[in-house]
Amino acid sequence: GAVVSQHPSRVICKSGTSVKIECRSLDFQATTMFWYRQFPKQSLMLMATSNEGSKATYEQGVEKDKFLINHASLTLSTLTVTSAHPEDSSFYICSAVKRLAGSYEQYFGPGTRLTVT
Amino acid sequence: SQQGEEDPQALSIQEGENATMNCSYKTSINNLQWYRQNSGRGLVHLILIRSNEREKHSGRLRVTLDTSKKSSSLLITASRAADTASYFCATASNTGNQFYFGTGTSLTVIP
């Protein structure tokens, strides 16, 4: 298997502040990580693809200046929600891709619940 | 980023019954993975089936893959109340840098 951790699991912040969420692959190296956002009772919405050593690729409609992604090492990607507003409140989930011979497996972190007041 | 459709959207069964969920997708894949998500929690990886495999078992789970129909099914046998959750399928592209999620099936197992 593979383990992906996410920190923090829950954060409450005031409007206008920035919040950093960490995603770590604990027992494998991941050149590719993904950041998702999930609204209640909905499926995951891909926000961006994080590639180690290069700029993240953002999905259409996702503001790259608001959701800063850094993938500085093969085991860590961070998502910073800058100048957070109440509409940014959501469940953020990261995943890391484990590459095996001829196969790609995606493993998820436990998620971060962000509440902006 | 969703290319998958899952049906049914919601399923309610009695404990002990079997639950079957289906997933359809549109493009060629490297593999297909099934996940479970309990309310307000992260996704738990259940099982991966590769494009050259047709069936896979893990405990009470049975997954089939029909690449000609671009569909997969997840069967949970002898369901338990603890199986109540949302179930998602996700496909991995052959390049490994694109994963697409289905819309999910919400399963309720009534004790």
HADDOCK unambig.tbl for C-alpha pairs under 7 A between the chains (distance, minus, plus):
assign (segid A and resid 43 and name CA) (segid B and resid 103 and name CA) 5.39 0.50 0.50
assign (segid A and resid 43 and name CA) (segid B and resid 104 and name CA) 6.35 0.50 0.50
assign (segid A and resid 45 and name CA) (segid B and resid 1 and name CA) 6.81 0.50 0.50
assign (segid A and resid 46 and name CA) (segid B and resid 1 and name CA) 6.15 0.50 0.50
assign (segid A and resid 93 and name CA) (segid B and resid 42 and name CA) 6.97 0.50 0.50
assign (segid A and resid 103 and name CA) (segid B and resid 30 and name CA) 6.59 0.50 0.50
assign (segid A and resid 104 and name CA) (segid B and resid 92 and name CA) 6.86 0.50 0.50
assign (segid A and resid 104 and name CA) (segid B and resid 96 and name CA) 5.45 0.50 0.50
assign (segid A and resid 107 and name CA) (segid B and resid 45 and name CA) 6.71 0.50 0.50
assign (segid A and resid 108 and name CA) (segid B and resid 42 and name CA) 6.98 0.50 0.50
assign (segid A and resid 108 and name CA) (segid B and resid 43 and name CA) 5.95 0.50 0.50
assign (segid A and resid 109 and name CA) (segid B and resid 42 and name CA) 6.31 0.50 0.50
assign (segid A and resid 110 and name CA) (segid B and resid 41 and name CA) 6.25 0.50 0.50
assign (segid A and resid 110 and name CA) (segid B and resid 42 and name CA) 3.98 0.50 0.50
assign (segid A and resid 110 and name CA) (segid B and resid 43 and name CA) 6.65 0.50 0.50
assign (segid A and resid 111 and name CA) (segid B and resid 41 and name CA) 6.63 0.50 0.50
assign (segid A and resid 111 and name CA) (segid B and resid 42 and name CA) 5.08 0.50 0.50
